[in-house]
Amino acid sequence: MLLAMSSGRAFAQGFEGLDLTDGEKKEEKKDPPKDELDLTAPDKPATKKAAPKDDGRKPLKPDQPAVERDVTQDDRVKSVQRKLYIKRGRFELAPAAIINVNDPYYTRVGGQIRAAFYPADTLAIAARFALMQTLPSDDVRQATRTLQSRIFFSVPYWNAMADLEWSPLYGKVSFLNSILHIDGYLLAGGGVVFTERTGTPDPANNDQPRPINPGFDLGLGLRFVAKDFVSVNLGLVNTTYVDTPRGTTKGVTQNLMMLTVGVSLFIPFKSTYREAE
């Protein structure tokens, strides 16, 4: 009986202070306030912003209006401009007026017609035919009447020449607030010159008729291009030949330097090699 009482007392002491009526209280987890920073949360990786796409537009400067259109490839000025016309594969027909510039006593004036073909843009095979007349100047009258001098001179009637032309120069010049395209060329060739002594008897050759005099060309010129099919030409051509002037039996080398002014017409009127530039 004592044993039962002692064990019951011990059992009662083991549960002393234990409140069985309230039950187990669970600790509630409270969310942190919205205005406080939760330092326990792991750091979230920062999201990268997508790079802006390059659409080829340049940013506007502060002083540029927002309505300014974008600069395209066609709006840009090219450092090397296209030629105004292409001569390759085309024919050229060029009438011109001529006058000599290297004889102080006699003036030779006339006209010429020239035809050429361009196998390349800078190369031409040309042929020209010129008619001319010889006119004395006031210096001749003074020399013959006052000084009793004799002047031996050649009187050319016409010449026919074949030339090879090379055009190494193409550019632009400003003239009267306008831009002119220029095409420079050099020429050289040969042919014949018919003078007043051609066909007359030659005492030094058993009175045989004098043959037509061979001649050689050397010159240069400029074309001022107006359109794809037309240009204004300015040239200086020296034709060298040997002739026996009237009043003498000696052959004398003649230099007929002619200034030419004319126009060129290119056929076909539009180049078919424009896409080759």
Secondary structure as UniProt FT lines:
FT   HELIX           2..14
FT   TURN            15..17
FT   TURN            34..35
FT   TURN            39..40
FT   TURN            62..63
FT   TURN            66..67
FT   HELIX           73..75
FT   TURN            88..89
FT   STRAND          91..100
FT   STRAND          106..120
FT   TURN            121..122
FT   STRAND          123..136
FT   HELIX           138..141
FT   HELIX           142..146
FT   STRAND          156..175
FT   TURN            176..177
FT   STRAND          178..195
FT   TURN            196..199
FT   STRAND          201..202
FT   HELIX           203..205
FT   TURN            206..207
FT   STRAND          208..209
FT   STRAND          213..225
FT   STRAND          230..243
FT   TURN            246..247
FT   STRAND          252..267
FT   TURN            272..273
FT   HELIX           274..276
//
